[in-house]
Amino acid sequence: MKGQQRELNLRFLAQPTDVNYGGKVHGGMVMKWIDQAGYAAAVGWSGKYSVTVAVGGIRFVAPIRISDLVTVHTKLILTGNSSMHFAVDVKARDPGLDDGEPEERLCTHCVIVFVAMDQVEGKPTAVPSWTPETEDDKRLAEYALKVMELSKGIEATVERYVHEGEPGK
């Protein structure tokens, strides 16, 4: 039911095909997981096909090893007219093959933004709005706005460098 599913967890084991030459899961695979979890969360919230429009503030904090139990947690933190911003935490832990309680560690964090579409190759469409109520939710919504503002600054800088060598610029 749209407008109801604010949080989503995906859990799976990191596989040998997910690793780089250093034996750890490579960043591109982690980004794929983030996008997949974000898509599931966006469709769950909007009830519509959704597309990724931005990923901001991504930080790779700790490595993920083969056979780690990975959790990709998404939480809706801001909505616009057709956009949905999700905070994403990727955590991992040993699956608990020994007797001790394995400790989960934060491996990656970011904000991902999706836009709901009226059809697969259509136009942006309205999403159910969400209003932060708790102080933590208000802080997360503000965080989403700051991350997106930083991204705009990066885009402007890249644009300036792309056009720097063009005649008349």
Secondary structure as UniProt FT lines:
FT   TURN            2..4
FT   STRAND          7..13
FT   HELIX           16..18
FT   TURN            21..22
FT   STRAND          24..25
FT   HELIX           27..46
FT   STRAND          50..60
FT   TURN            66..67
FT   STRAND          69..79
FT   STRAND          83..93
FT   STRAND          105..117
FT   TURN            120..121
FT   HELIX           135..163
FT   TURN            164..165
FT   TURN            167..168
//
